[in-house]
């Protein structure tokens, strides 16, 4: 429930690909559902994403960063194609790394929101090959507005 209108929100997901005991094959996906806890008269707008790829110690990694991301809102991917996030992580280490969408991704009441991360290349098995992709969805929670000219039928 929004305490202000709009209320800034950051939703964080963590996606772990652990190749410390067995190799991770290319095409392996990890889906995390996001619970927005919005009321029936509220909507969530996602304006951008920030991505960090870390190792088992929590340190930023520069190798094995070939991952792609897609957002699922309801039954659809928004945008419709997945996008590479390895470059996003690399730019974050250089002071950038936030991808802003040209228009917000809209999540309405009872629409499931999911973040899917896919390993685009295989990760060979080694003791230091646990990679966690941390995704921050940057958005806001707002009360839905009636369209112009709407008359409440009472």
Secondary structure, DSSP 8 states (H G I E B T S, - for coil): --SSSSEEEEEEEEEEEE-SSS-B-TT-EEEEEE-----TTEEEEEEEEEEEEE-TTS-B-SSS--EEEEEEETTEESSSS-EE-HHHHHHHHTT--EEEEEEEEEE-TT--EEEEEEESS-B---TT-EEEEEEEEEEEEEE----TT-----
